[in-house]
Amino acid sequence: MKRLVILAVALMIPTRVFASPCDADYNKFCKGLKGQDAANCFDQHKSELSPACQTSREAQKACAADIDKFCKGVKWKKLTSCLGEHKSELSSACQSSYESFSAK
């Protein structure tokens, strides 16, 4: 499970191809860090992250198992739509997080 969370967090690290809710926070607090180092950095600055980034990270953590089950290998920019396609099959925690994240 921990590896799935790490993978989910790694997926949200900006690739500059698309905008992530955490781009500004990444640049401000964790620039240049990758993978687990970036995840640890985000955790260290949790209270300082923008509300959009906090919501994104919470959704990623709540949906780690669902992402692995339904959207494995899906690129970040398609992840929200992939989860939406499986909305009725998502775990209750992921479904709740998905609804709050996709409403923004």
Secondary structure as UniProt FT lines:
FT   HELIX           2..12
FT   TURN            21..22
FT   HELIX           23..25
FT   HELIX           26..30
FT   TURN            31..32
FT   HELIX           35..44
FT   HELIX           46..48
FT   HELIX           51..62
FT   HELIX           64..70
FT   TURN            72..73
FT   HELIX           76..85
FT   HELIX           87..89
FT   HELIX           92..102
//
